[in-house]
Amino acid sequence: RAAPFVLIFAKMLKGPLLMLAGDVAGSCAWGGHIILSGILNEQADEVQACYLGVGFEVRKRSSIGDWTTLTLTRI
């Protein structure tokens, strides 16, 4: 009920992130940011493409070891 949010943080695996992309987009304010982590490096391109498809753009993408974090902005 408090949506839209200006910052959403989600540490999840690929499956839930893909399944919730539309809900996350609907809960994020225009110009708001989401930080997605817990993504295996080899799955990051698919997650990124999904979120670009629901109205986000990439601000930063970083990897540590086997894991990728995406920072995106709602456009």
PyMOL commands that set and color helices and strands:
alter all, ss='L'
color gray80, all
select helices_A, chain A and resi 14-19+21-27+41-53
alter helices_A, ss='H'
color red, helices_A
select strands_A, chain A and resi 5-11+28-40+56-64+67-74
alter strands_A, ss='S'
color yellow, strands_A
deselect
rebuild
show_as cartoon
